[in-house]
Amino acid sequence: MPTPYADLNAVLADLVSGAREILGENFVGAYLQGSFAVGDADEHSDVDFLVVVHDELTDAQQAALKALHERLYAIDTPWAQHLEGSYVPERQLRRVSPERQPWFYFDNGATEPIWDNHDNSAVVRWSLRERGVLLAGPEPKTLVDPISAAEIRADVLVALAEWEEWLPTLDSWSARLQPLVVLSYCRILNTLESCVVMSKRQAGEWALGALDDPWRELIQQALDDRPDPWSKVRRPADPAAVARTRAFVEYASGLARRYEGTRSAAR
């Protein structure tokens, strides 16, 4: 079984069988990446998938996949409302692309696809190649070339820049976002240091010992706040915790800048 959860396995089987039927000979394989690959997935996790195809999707295949995801979303289990992933041509998946072409993508819980480069990253490729969960098709290592440390670091620095651009635009923070930011920055720092993609929990536990003492309480609170994150989406975050998190973001960004030269080295 691909996961410890029977109802999720049933949803994944439905996803794979539906994609196979729609894609026919264009189907290559289906995989889990994200937390179910790198570790620490639980009943609150997103379900990050990739479906690999030989060639670009036709208009008919795109329409049929949209209908498939609408049907999956209606299944009576929360897992069906937290599928997130892309349909990607194998030649685009093979190696890291600085252009980061958009792929046919379903955001978390979405039934309306968009073209987005969310999954077109070195981090996703590393997670798939090194830890991916096989649902159908060939082993992931046959589809993705090895990812270099420079590529991993360059990718993480791009993600860091996106966080730095986005966070100041927010008028308010939710009780879900605040600890997510803390652990996401812990993972940014850990990945820059190790060039290995860990779960947010693993990165937070690493940060407790690796970062300066004043941040330990904030990081531990973020780790303790993990259960039931979706119930916190509409609850405002504690203003003091947000202020402390903003200070942590500034501190972590300063540490990350030690790796700035990596971005050009990976090109």
VOPA-622464 format. One record per residue: residue in three letters; x, y, z of N, C-alpha, C, O, CB in turn. Coordinates in steps of 0.2 Angstrom, whole numbers, padded with zeros to 4 digits, always signed. Glycine has a CB too. Layout:
% residues N
ALAXYZXYZXYZXYZXYZ ...
***
This chain:
% residues 267
MET+0004-0006+0000+0000+0000+0000+0004+0006+0000+0009+0006+0004-0005+0000+0006 PRO+0003+0011-0004+0007+0017-0004+0007+0022+0002+0012+0025+0003+0005+0021-0010 THR+0002+0021+0006+0002+0025+0012-0002+0021+0018-0004+0016+0016-0002+0032+0011 PRO-0001+0023+0024-0004+0019+0029-0012+0020+0030-0015+0018+0034-0001+0021+0036 TYR-0015+0024+0025-0022+0026+0026-0026+0023+0021-0025+0025+0015-0023+0034+0026 ALA-0031+0019+0023-0034+0015+0018-0039+0019+0013-0039+0018+0007-0039+0010+0021 ASP-0042+0024+0016-0046+0028+0012-0042+0033+0007-0045+0034+0002-0051+0033+0017 LEU-0036+0035+0009-0032+0039+0005-0030+0034-0001-0030+0036-0007-0026+0042+0008 ASN-0028+0028+0001-0026+0023-0004-0031+0022-0010-0030+0021-0015-0024+0017-0001 ALA-0037+0022-0007-0043+0021-0012-0044+0027-0017-0045+0026-0023-0049+0020-0008 VAL-0043+0033-0014-0043+0039-0018-0037+0039-0023-0038+0041-0029-0043+0045-0014 LEU-0031+0037-0021-0026+0037-0026-0027+0032-0031-0025+0033-0037-0019+0035-0022 ALA-0029+0026-0029-0031+0021-0034-0036+0023-0039-0035+0022-0045-0034+0014-0031 ASP-0041+0027-0037-0046+0030-0042-0042+0035-0046-0044+0036-0052-0051+0034-0038 LEU-0038+0040-0043-0034+0044-0047-0030+0041-0053-0030+0043-0058-0029+0049-0043 VAL-0026+0036-0051-0022+0032-0056-0026+0029-0061-0024+0030-0067-0017+0027-0052 SER-0031+0025-0059-0035+0022-0064-0039+0027-0069-0039+0026-0075-0040+0017-0061 GLY-0041+0032-0066-0044+0038-0070-0040+0041-0075-0041+0042-0081-0048+0043-0066 ALA-0033+0042-0072-0028+0045-0077-0026+0041-0082-0025+0043-0088-0022+0048-0073 ARG-0025+0034-0081-0024+0029-0086-0029+0029-0091-0027+0029-0097-0023+0022-0082 GLU-0035+0029-0089-0040+0028-0094-0041+0034-0099-0042+0034-0105-0047+0027-0090 ILE-0040+0040-0096-0040+0046-0100-0034+0047-0104-0035+0049-0110-0040+0052-0095 LEU-0028+0045-0102-0022+0047-0105-0020+0041-0110-0016+0042-0115-0016+0048-0100 GLY-0022+0035-0109-0020+0030-0113-0013+0029-0114-0009+0028-0109-0024+0031-0120 GLU-0011+0028-0120-0003+0027-0121+0001+0033-0119+0007+0033-0119-0002+0026-0129 ASN-0002+0039-0118+0001+0045-0116+0003+0044-0108+0007+0048-0106-0003+0051-0117 PHE+0001+0040-0104+0002+0039-0097+0009+0036-0096+0010+0030-0100-0003+0035-0094 VAL+0013+0039-0092+0020+0036-0090+0020+0033-0083+0021+0027-0082+0025+0041-0091 GLY+0018+0037-0078+0018+0035-0072+0015+0040-0067+0013+0046-0069+0025+0033-0069 ALA+0013+0038-0061+0010+0042-0056+0014+0041-0049+0016+0035-0047+0003+0040-0055 TYR+0015+0046-0045+0019+0046-0040+0017+0051-0034+0013+0056-0036+0027+0048-0042 LEU+0019+0050-0028+0018+0055-0023+0025+0058-0021+0030+0054-0021+0015+0051-0016 GLN+0025+0064-0020+0031+0068-0018+0028+0072-0012+0023+0070-0009+0034+0072-0023 GLY+0032+0077-0010+0030+0080-0004+0031+0076+0003+0035+0072+0003+0023+0083-0004 SER+0026+0078+0008+0027+0075+0014+0026+0067+0014+0029+0064+0018+0022+0078+0019 PHE+0022+0065+0010+0022+0057+0009+0028+0054+0007+0029+0048+0008+0016+0055+0005 ALA+0032+0058+0004+0039+0055+0001+0044+0056+0006+0048+0052+0008+0040+0058-0006 VAL+0045+0063+0009+0051+0064+0013+0050+0063+0020+0054+0063+0024+0052+0072+0012 GLY+0043+0061+0022+0042+0059+0029+0037+0064+0033+0036+0069+0031+0049+0059+0032 ASP+0035+0061+0038+0030+0064+0043+0024+0066+0040+0020+0070+0043+0034+0070+0045 ALA+0021+0063+0035+0014+0064+0033+0010+0061+0038+0011+0056+0041+0013+0061+0026 ASP+0004+0065+0039-0001+0063+0044-0008+0064+0041-0008+0066+0035+0000+0066+0051 GLU-0013+0064+0045-0020+0065+0043-0021+0072+0041-0026+0074+0038-0025+0062+0048 HIS-0016+0077+0042-0017+0084+0041-0013+0086+0035-0014+0092+0033-0015+0088+0047 SER-0010+0081+0032-0005+0083+0026-0009+0084+0019-0014+0081+0018+0000+0077+0025 ASP-0006+0088+0015-0008+0088+0008-0006+0082+0005-0001+0078+0007-0005+0094+0005 VAL-0009+0080-0001-0007+0074-0005-0004+0077-0011-0008+0078-0016-0013+0070-0006 ASP+0003+0077-0011+0006+0080-0017+0008+0074-0022+0011+0070-0020+0013+0083-0015 PHE+0005+0075-0028+0006+0070-0033+0009+0073-0039+0009+0079-0040-0001+0066-0035 LEU+0012+0068-0043+0014+0070-0050+0012+0064-0055+0013+0058-0053+0022+0071-0051 VAL+0009+0066-0060+0007+0061-0065+0012+0063-0071+0011+0069-0074+0000+0061-0067 VAL+0016+0058-0074+0020+0060-0079+0017+0057-0086+0014+0051-0086+0027+0056-0078 VAL+0018+0061-0091+0015+0059-0097+0021+0059-0103+0026+0063-0102+0009+0064-0100 HIS+0020+0056-0108+0025+0056-0114+0025+0063-0117+0030+0066-0118+0023+0050-0119 ASP+0019+0065-0119+0018+0071-0123+0014+0076-0120+0010+0074-0115+0016+0069-0130 GLU+0013+0082-0122+0009+0087-0120+0002+0085-0120+0000+0081-0124+0010+0094-0124 LEU-0002+0087-0115-0009+0085-0115-0013+0088-0120-0012+0094-0122-0012+0087-0108 THR-0017+0084-0123-0022+0087-0128-0028+0091-0125-0028+0090-0119-0025+0082-0133 ASP-0031+0095-0128-0037+0099-0125-0042+0094-0123-0045+0095-0117-0040+0103-0131 ALA-0043+0088-0126-0048+0083-0124-0046+0080-0117-0050+0079-0113-0049+0078-0129 GLN-0039+0079-0117-0037+0076-0111-0037+0081-0105-0039+0079-0099-0029+0073-0112 GLN-0036+0087-0106-0036+0092-0101-0043+0092-0098-0045+0093-0092-0034+0099-0103 ALA-0048+0092-0103-0055+0093-0101-0057+0087-0097-0061+0087-0092-0060+0094-0107 ALA-0055+0081-0099-0057+0075-0095-0053+0074-0088-0056+0072-0084-0055+0068-0099 LEU-0047+0077-0088-0044+0077-0081-0047+0082-0076-0048+0080-0071-0036+0079-0082 LYS-0050+0087-0079-0054+0092-0075-0060+0088-0072-0061+0089-0066-0056+0098-0079 ALA-0063+0084-0076-0069+0081-0074-0067+0075-0069-0071+0074-0064-0073+0078-0080 LEU-0062+0072-0070-0059+0067-0065-0058+0070-0058-0060+0067-0053-0053+0064-0068 HIS-0055+0076-0058-0054+0079-0052-0060+0082-0048-0060+0082-0042-0049+0085-0052 GLU-0065+0084-0052-0071+0086-0049-0074+0080-0046-0077+0080-0041-0076+0089-0055 ARG-0074+0074-0049-0077+0068-0047-0073+0066-0040-0076+0064-0035-0077+0062-0052 LEU-0067+0066-0041-0063+0064-0035-0064+0068-0029-0065+0066-0023-0055+0064-0036 TYR-0065+0075-0030-0066+0080-0024-0073+0078-0021-0073+0079-0015-0067+0087-0027 ALA-0077+0075-0024-0084+0073-0021-0084+0067-0017-0089+0065-0014-0089+0073-0027 ILE-0078+0063-0017-0078+0057-0013-0078+0059-0006-0075+0064-0004-0071+0053-0015 ASP-0082+0055-0002-0083+0057+0005-0077+0055+0010-0078+0051+0014-0089+0053+0008 THR-0072+0059+0009-0066+0058+0013-0062+0064+0013-0061+0067+0007-0061+0052+0012 PRO-0059+0067+0018-0055+0073+0018-0049+0073+0013-0047+0078+0010-0053+0075+0025 TRP-0047+0067+0012-0041+0066+0008-0043+0069+0001-0038+0071-0003-0039+0059+0007 ALA-0049+0067-0001-0051+0069-0008-0051+0077-0009-0050+0079-0015-0057+0066-0010 GLN-0051+0080-0004-0051+0088-0004-0044+0091-0003-0043+0097-0003-0056+0091+0001 HIS-0039+0087-0003-0032+0089-0002-0027+0086-0007-0021+0086-0005-0030+0088+0005 LEU-0030+0084-0013-0025+0082-0018-0022+0089-0021-0025+0094-0022-0029+0078-0023 GLU-0016+0088-0023-0012+0094-0026-0007+0091-0030-0002+0087-0028-0009+0099-0020 GLY-0006+0093-0036-0001+0090-0041-0002+0092-0048-0006+0096-0050-0001+0083-0040 SER+0003+0090-0052+0004+0092-0059+0004+0086-0063+0006+0080-0061+0010+0096-0059 TYR+0003+0087-0070+0003+0083-0075+0009+0085-0079+0009+0091-0082-0003+0082-0079 VAL+0014+0081-0080+0021+0084-0083+0023+0080-0088+0024+0074-0087+0026+0085-0077 PRO+0025+0082-0094+0029+0078-0099+0035+0076-0097+0039+0080-0094+0029+0083-0106 GLU+0037+0070-0098+0043+0067-0096+0050+0071-0098+0054+0071-0094+0044+0060-0098 ARG+0050+0074-0104+0056+0077-0106+0057+0084-0102+0062+0086-0101+0055+0079-0113 GLN+0051+0087-0099+0052+0093-0095+0054+0091-0088+0057+0095-0084+0045+0096-0095 LEU+0052+0085-0086+0054+0083-0079+0061+0080-0078+0064+0081-0073+0049+0077-0077 ARG+0064+0078-0084+0070+0075-0084+0076+0079-0080+0079+0076-0075+0073+0074-0091 ARG+0076+0085-0081+0081+0089-0077+0079+0096-0076+0074+0098-0078+0088+0090-0082 VAL+0082+0099-0071+0080+0106-0069+0081+0111-0074+0085+0111-0078+0085+0108-0063 SER+0075+0115-0075+0075+0120-0080+0075+0127-0077+0070+0128-0074+0069+0119-0085 PRO+0080+0131-0079+0079+0138-0076+0073+0142-0078+0071+0146-0075+0086+0142-0078 GLU+0070+0140-0084+0064+0143-0087+0058+0142-0083+0053+0145-0083+0063+0141-0094 ARG+0058+0136-0079+0052+0133-0075+0046+0134-0079+0041+0138-0077+0052+0138-0069 GLN+0045+0130-0084+0039+0131-0088+0033+0129-0084+0033+0125-0079+0039+0126-0094 PRO+0027+0132-0085+0021+0130-0081+0019+0123-0083+0019+0121-0089+0015+0135-0082 TRP+0016+0119-0078+0013+0113-0080+0006+0113-0078+0003+0118-0075+0016+0107-0075 PHE+0002+0108-0081-0005+0107-0079-0006+0105-0072-0004+0100-0070-0009+0102-0084 TYR-0009+0110-0068-0008+0109-0061-0015+0110-0057-0019+0115-0059-0003+0115-0058 PHE-0016+0106-0052-0022+0107-0048-0019+0109-0041-0016+0105-0038-0026+0100-0047 ASP-0021+0115-0039-0019+0117-0032-0023+0113-0027-0027+0109-0028-0021+0125-0031 ASN-0020+0114-0021-0023+0110-0015-0031+0110-0015-0033+0116-0013-0020+0112-0008 GLY-0034+0105-0016-0041+0105-0016-0045+0108-0021-0051+0108-0021-0044+0108-0010 ALA-0041+0110-0027-0045+0113-0032-0047+0108-0037-0045+0103-0038-0040+0118-0036 THR-0053+0110-0040-0055+0106-0046-0055+0109-0053-0056+0107-0058-0063+0104-0045 GLU-0052+0116-0052-0051+0120-0058-0044+0120-0059-0040+0123-0055-0054+0127-0058 PRO-0041+0117-0065-0034+0117-0066-0031+0124-0068-0035+0128-0071-0032+0111-0071 ILE-0025+0125-0067-0022+0131-0070-0015+0128-0073-0013+0123-0071-0021+0136-0064 TRP-0012+0133-0076-0005+0132-0079+0000+0135-0074+0000+0141-0073-0004+0134-0086 ASP+0004+0132-0070+0008+0135-0065+0014+0131-0064+0015+0125-0065+0004+0135-0058 ASN+0020+0134-0062+0026+0131-0061+0028+0129-0054+0033+0128-0052+0032+0136-0064 HIS+0022+0128-0050+0023+0127-0043+0027+0120-0042+0032+0120-0037+0016+0126-0040 ASP+0026+0115-0046+0030+0109-0045+0036+0109-0049+0040+0104-0049+0025+0103-0047 ASN+0037+0113-0054+0043+0113-0058+0049+0116-0055+0051+0122-0056+0042+0117-0065 SER+0052+0112-0050+0057+0115-0046+0062+0109-0044+0061+0103-0045+0055+0117-0039 ALA+0068+0111-0042+0073+0106-0040+0071+0102-0034+0073+0096-0034+0080+0109-0039 VAL+0068+0106-0029+0066+0102-0023+0061+0097-0025+0061+0091-0022+0063+0107-0018 VAL+0056+0098-0029+0051+0093-0031+0055+0087-0034+0053+0081-0033+0045+0096-0035 ARG+0059+0089-0039+0063+0083-0043+0067+0079-0038+0067+0073-0038+0067+0086-0048 TRP+0070+0082-0033+0074+0079-0028+0070+0074-0024+0071+0068-0023+0078+0083-0024 SER+0064+0077-0022+0059+0073-0018+0057+0067-0021+0056+0061-0019+0054+0077-0015 LEU+0055+0068-0028+0053+0063-0032+0058+0057-0033+0057+0051-0032+0050+0065-0039 ARG+0064+0060-0035+0069+0055-0037+0072+0051-0031+0073+0045-0032+0075+0059-0040 GLU+0073+0054-0026+0076+0051-0020+0071+0048-0015+0073+0043-0012+0080+0056-0016 ARG+0065+0050-0015+0060+0048-0010+0053+0046-0012+0049+0045-0008+0060+0053-0004 GLY+0052+0047-0019+0046+0047-0021+0042+0040-0020+0045+0035-0020+0046+0048-0029 VAL+0036+0041-0019+0031+0035-0018+0028+0033-0025+0025+0037-0028+0026+0036-0013 LEU+0030+0027-0027+0028+0024-0034+0020+0022-0033+0019+0018-0029+0032+0018-0036 LEU+0016+0025-0037+0009+0023-0038+0008+0018-0044+0004+0014-0044+0004+0029-0038 ALA+0011+0020-0049+0011+0016-0055+0017+0019-0060+0018+0025-0060+0004+0017-0059 GLY+0019+0014-0064+0025+0016-0069+0032+0014-0067+0032+0010-0062+0024+0023-0070 PRO+0037+0017-0070+0044+0015-0069+0046+0019-0062+0043+0023-0060+0048+0017-0075 GLU+0052+0016-0060+0055+0020-0054+0056+0027-0055+0059+0028-0061+0061+0016-0052 PRO+0055+0031-0051+0057+0038-0052+0064+0040-0054+0065+0045-0058+0055+0042-0046 LYS+0069+0036-0052+0076+0038-0054+0077+0037-0061+0082+0039-0064+0080+0033-0050 THR+0073+0033-0065+0073+0032-0072+0071+0038-0076+0072+0039-0082+0070+0026-0074 LEU+0067+0043-0072+0064+0048-0075+0067+0055-0074+0066+0060-0077+0056+0049-0073 VAL+0071+0055-0068+0074+0062-0066+0081+0061-0065+0084+0056-0062+0071+0064-0060 ASP+0085+0065-0068+0093+0065-0068+0094+0067-0060+0090+0071-0057+0096+0070-0073 PRO+0100+0065-0058+0102+0068-0051+0102+0075-0051+0104+0079-0055+0109+0065-0050 ILE+0100+0078-0045+0100+0085-0043+0106+0087-0039+0108+0084-0034+0093+0086-0039 SER+0110+0092-0042+0116+0094-0039+0114+0098-0033+0109+0101-0032+0120+0098-0043 ALA+0119+0099-0028+0118+0103-0022+0117+0111-0025+0113+0114-0022+0125+0103-0018 ALA+0121+0113-0030+0120+0120-0032+0113+0121-0035+0110+0126-0034+0125+0121-0038 GLU+0110+0116-0038+0103+0117-0040+0098+0117-0035+0093+0121-0035+0101+0111-0045 ILE+0099+0113-0030+0095+0113-0024+0095+0120-0020+0090+0123-0019+0097+0107-0019 ARG+0101+0122-0019+0102+0129-0016+0099+0134-0020+0096+0139-0017+0109+0130-0014 ALA+0100+0134-0026+0098+0140-0031+0090+0140-0030+0087+0145-0030+0100+0139-0038 ASP+0087+0134-0030+0080+0133-0030+0077+0136-0024+0072+0139-0024+0078+0126-0031 VAL+0080+0134-0018+0078+0137-0012+0079+0144-0011+0074+0147-0008+0082+0133-0006 LEU+0084+0147-0014+0084+0154-0014+0079+0158-0018+0077+0163-0016+0091+0156-0016 VAL+0077+0155-0023+0071+0157-0027+0065+0157-0023+0061+0162-0022+0070+0153-0034 ALA+0064+0152-0019+0058+0151-0015+0058+0156-0009+0053+0159-0007+0058+0144-0012 LEU+0064+0157-0006+0065+0162-0001+0063+0169-0004+0060+0173+0000+0073+0162+0001 ALA+0065+0171-0010+0064+0177-0013+0056+0178-0013+0053+0184-0013+0067+0178-0019 GLU+0053+0173-0015+0046+0173-0016+0042+0174-0009+0037+0178-0009+0043+0166-0019 TRP+0045+0171-0004+0042+0172+0003+0043+0179+0005+0038+0182+0007+0045+0167+0008 GLU+0049+0182+0003+0051+0189+0005+0046+0194+0002+0045+0199+0004+0058+0190+0004 GLU+0045+0192-0004+0040+0197-0008+0033+0196-0006+0029+0201-0006+0041+0195-0016 TRP+0031+0190-0004+0024+0189-0002+0022+0191+0005+0017+0195+0006+0022+0182-0003 LEU+0026+0190+0010+0024+0191+0017+0022+0198+0018+0017+0200+0021+0029+0189+0021 PRO+0026+0203+0015+0025+0210+0017+0018+0212+0014+0015+0218+0016+0030+0214+0015 THR+0015+0209+0009+0009+0211+0006+0003+0209+0010-0003+0211+0009+0008+0208-0001 LEU+0004+0205+0016-0002+0202+0019-0004+0207+0024+0000+0210+0028+0000+0196+0023 ASP-0011+0208+0024-0014+0213+0029-0015+0209+0036-0015+0213+0041-0021+0216+0027 SER-0016+0203+0036-0017+0199+0042-0014+0192+0041-0013+0190+0036-0024+0199+0044 TRP-0012+0189+0047-0010+0182+0047-0015+0177+0050-0018+0179+0055-0003+0181+0050 SER-0016+0171+0048-0020+0167+0051-0016+0163+0056-0010+0163+0056-0023+0162+0046 ALA-0020+0159+0061-0016+0155+0066-0013+0149+0062-0009+0146+0065-0021+0153+0071 ARG-0015+0147+0056-0012+0142+0052-0005+0145+0049+0000+0141+0049-0016+0139+0047 LEU-0005+0151+0046+0000+0153+0043+0006+0155+0047+0012+0153+0045-0002+0160+0039 GLN+0005+0157+0053+0011+0159+0057+0016+0154+0059+0022+0155+0058+0008+0162+0064 PRO+0013+0148+0062+0018+0143+0063+0021+0140+0056+0027+0137+0056+0015+0137+0067 LEU+0017+0140+0051+0019+0137+0044+0025+0142+0042+0030+0139+0039+0013+0138+0039 VAL+0025+0148+0043+0030+0152+0041+0037+0150+0045+0042+0150+0042+0029+0160+0042 VAL+0036+0149+0051+0042+0148+0055+0045+0141+0053+0051+0141+0052+0040+0147+0063 LEU+0041+0136+0052+0044+0130+0050+0046+0130+0043+0051+0126+0041+0039+0124+0051 SER+0043+0134+0038+0045+0134+0031+0052+0137+0031+0056+0135+0027+0040+0138+0027 TYR+0053+0143+0035+0060+0146+0035+0065+0141+0038+0071+0141+0036+0060+0152+0039 CYS+0063+0137+0043+0068+0132+0046+0070+0127+0040+0075+0125+0040+0064+0128+0052 ARG+0065+0125+0036+0066+0120+0031+0071+0124+0025+0075+0120+0023+0060+0118+0028 ILE+0070+0130+0024+0074+0134+0019+0081+0133+0022+0086+0132+0018+0072+0141+0019 LEU+0082+0135+0028+0089+0135+0031+0092+0128+0031+0098+0127+0029+0089+0138+0038 ASN+0088+0123+0033+0091+0116+0033+0092+0114+0026+0098+0110+0025+0085+0111+0036 THR+0088+0115+0021+0090+0113+0014+0096+0116+0011+0100+0113+0008+0084+0114+0010 LEU+0097+0123+0013+0103+0126+0011+0109+0123+0014+0114+0123+0010+0102+0134+0012 GLU+0108+0121+0020+0114+0118+0024+0116+0111+0021+0121+0109+0020+0113+0118+0031 SER+0110+0107+0021+0111+0100+0019+0110+0098+0012+0113+0092+0010+0107+0096+0024 CYS+0107+0102+0008+0105+0100+0001+0101+0093+0001+0101+0089-0004+0111+0099-0003 VAL+0097+0092+0007+0093+0086+0007+0086+0089+0009+0086+0094+0013+0095+0081+0013 VAL+0081+0087+0006+0074+0089+0008+0071+0086+0013+0069+0080+0013+0069+0089+0001 MET+0070+0089+0019+0067+0086+0025+0059+0088+0025+0057+0093+0022+0071+0087+0031 SER+0056+0085+0030+0049+0087+0032+0050+0094+0036+0055+0095+0038+0045+0082+0035 LYS+0044+0097+0036+0044+0103+0041+0046+0102+0048+0049+0105+0051+0038+0107+0040 ARG+0043+0096+0050+0044+0094+0057+0052+0092+0058+0055+0095+0063+0040+0088+0059 GLN+0055+0089+0054+0062+0087+0054+0066+0093+0054+0071+0094+0058+0064+0082+0049 ALA+0064+0098+0050+0068+0104+0049+0067+0108+0055+0072+0111+0058+0066+0108+0043 GLY+0061+0108+0058+0060+0112+0065+0064+0109+0070+0067+0113+0074+0053+0112+0066 GLU+0065+0102+0071+0069+0099+0076+0076+0100+0075+0080+0101+0080+0067+0092+0076 TRP+0078+0100+0069+0085+0102+0067+0087+0109+0069+0092+0110+0072+0087+0101+0060 ALA+0082+0114+0068+0083+0121+0070+0084+0122+0077+0087+0127+0079+0077+0125+0067 LEU+0080+0118+0081+0081+0119+0088+0088+0118+0091+0090+0122+0096+0076+0113+0092 GLY+0092+0114+0088+0099+0113+0090+0104+0118+0086+0109+0119+0088+0101+0106+0089 ALA+0102+0119+0080+0106+0123+0075+0106+0130+0075+0111+0134+0074+0105+0120+0068 LEU+0100+0133+0077+0099+0140+0077+0100+0143+0084+0101+0140+0089+0093+0142+0074 ASP+0101+0150+0084+0102+0153+0090+0097+0152+0096+0091+0152+0094+0103+0161+0089 ASP+0099+0152+0102+0094+0151+0107+0088+0155+0108+0083+0152+0109+0098+0152+0114 PRO+0088+0161+0106+0082+0165+0107+0076+0163+0102+0070+0165+0104+0084+0173+0105 TRP+0077+0159+0097+0072+0157+0093+0069+0150+0095+0064+0148+0092+0075+0157+0086 ARG+0072+0147+0100+0070+0140+0101+0062+0140+0104+0059+0135+0101+0074+0137+0107 GLU+0060+0144+0108+0053+0144+0110+0048+0145+0104+0043+0142+0104+0052+0150+0115 LEU+0050+0150+0100+0046+0151+0094+0045+0145+0089+0040+0143+0087+0048+0157+0090 ILE+0051+0141+0088+0051+0135+0084+0047+0130+0088+0044+0126+0084+0058+0133+0083 GLN+0049+0129+0094+0045+0123+0098+0038+0125+0098+0034+0120+0097+0048+0123+0105 GLN+0035+0131+0098+0028+0132+0098+0025+0130+0091+0020+0128+0091+0027+0140+0100 ALA+0029+0132+0086+0027+0130+0079+0026+0123+0078+0022+0120+0075+0032+0133+0074 LEU+0031+0119+0081+0031+0111+0081+0025+0109+0085+0021+0104+0083+0037+0108+0084 ASP+0024+0112+0091+0018+0110+0095+0011+0111+0092+0006+0108+0094+0019+0113+0102 ASP+0011+0116+0087+0005+0119+0085+0003+0115+0078-0002+0116+0075+0005+0126+0083 ARG+0006+0109+0077+0005+0106+0071-0002+0103+0070-0005+0103+0065+0010+0100+0070 PRO-0005+0100+0076-0011+0096+0075-0017+0100+0072-0018+0106+0074-0013+0093+0081 ASP-0021+0098+0067-0027+0101+0065-0026+0108+0062-0029+0112+0064-0032+0101+0070 PRO-0021+0108+0057-0020+0115+0055-0026+0118+0051-0026+0124+0051-0014+0115+0050 TRP-0030+0114+0048-0035+0117+0044-0040+0121+0048-0044+0125+0045-0039+0112+0040 SER-0041+0119+0054-0046+0122+0059-0043+0129+0060-0047+0133+0063-0047+0118+0065 LYS-0037+0131+0059-0034+0137+0061-0034+0142+0055-0032+0148+0056-0027+0136+0063 VAL-0037+0140+0049-0036+0144+0043-0040+0151+0044-0037+0156+0042-0039+0141+0037 ARG-0045+0151+0047-0049+0157+0048-0049+0160+0055-0052+0165+0056-0057+0155+0047 ARG-0044+0158+0059-0043+0161+0065-0037+0165+0065-0032+0163+0063-0042+0155+0071 PRO-0038+0171+0068-0032+0176+0067-0026+0174+0072-0027+0171+0077-0034+0183+0069 ALA-0020+0175+0069-0014+0173+0073-0013+0178+0079-0016+0184+0079-0008+0173+0069 ASP-0010+0176+0084-0008+0180+0090-0004+0186+0087+0002+0184+0084-0005+0176+0096 PRO-0005+0192+0088-0001+0198+0086+0006+0197+0088+0011+0199+0085-0004+0204+0088 ALA+0007+0195+0095+0014+0195+0097+0018+0189+0094+0024+0190+0092+0014+0193+0105 ALA+0015+0184+0092+0018+0178+0088+0020+0180+0081+0025+0178+0079+0013+0172+0088 VAL+0015+0184+0078+0017+0187+0071+0023+0191+0072+0027+0191+0067+0011+0191+0069 ALA+0023+0196+0077+0029+0200+0077+0035+0197+0078+0040+0198+0075+0028+0205+0083 ARG+0035+0192+0082+0041+0187+0084+0043+0183+0077+0049+0183+0076+0040+0182+0089 THR+0038+0181+0074+0039+0177+0067+0042+0182+0062+0047+0180+0059+0033+0174+0065 ARG+0040+0188+0062+0043+0193+0057+0050+0194+0059+0055+0194+0054+0039+0200+0057 ALA+0052+0194+0065+0059+0195+0067+0063+0189+0065+0069+0190+0063+0059+0197+0075 PHE+0060+0183+0066+0063+0177+0064+0065+0177+0057+0070+0174+0055+0059+0171+0067 VAL+0060+0179+0053+0060+0179+0046+0066+0183+0044+0070+0181+0039+0054+0181+0042 GLU+0067+0189+0047+0073+0193+0045+0079+0190+0047+0084+0190+0043+0072+0200+0049 TYR+0079+0187+0053+0085+0183+0055+0087+0177+0050+0093+0177+0048+0084+0180+0062 ALA+0082+0173+0049+0083+0168+0044+0085+0170+0037+0090+0167+0034+0077+0163+0044 SER+0082+0175+0035+0084+0178+0028+0092+0180+0028+0095+0179+0023+0080+0184+0026 GLY+0094+0183+0034+0101+0185+0034+0106+0179+0034+0111+0179+0030+0102+0189+0040 LEU+0104+0173+0037+0108+0167+0037+0108+0164+0030+0113+0162+0027+0105+0162+0042 ALA+0102+0165+0026+0102+0162+0020+0106+0165+0015+0108+0162+0010+0094+0161+0018 ARG+0107+0172+0016+0111+0176+0011+0118+0173+0010+0121+0175+0005+0110+0183+0013 ARG+0120+0169+0015+0127+0166+0014+0128+0162+0008+0133+0161+0005+0129+0162+0020 TYR+0122+0160+0005+0122+0155+0000+0120+0159-0007+0119+0156-0012+0117+0150+0001 GLU+0120+0166-0007+0118+0169-0013+0121+0168-0019+0119+0168-0025+0118+0177-0012 GLY+0128+0166-0019+0132+0165-0025+0130+0158-0028+0132+0157-0034+0139+0164-0023 THR+0126+0154-0025+0124+0148-0027+0119+0149-0033+0119+0145-0038+0120+0144-0022 ARG+0115+0154-0033+0110+0155-0038+0113+0155-0045+0111+0152-0050+0106+0161-0037 SER+0118+0159-0046+0122+0159-0052+0126+0153-0054+0126+0151-0060+0126+0166-0053 ALA+0128+0150-0049+0132+0144-0050+0128+0138-0053+0131+0134-0056+0135+0142-0043 ALA+0122+0138-0052+0117+0133-0054+0115+0134-0061+0112+0129-0064+0111+0132-0050 ARG+0116+0140-0064+0114+0141-0071+0118+0138-0076+0117+0139-0082+0113+0149-0072 
***
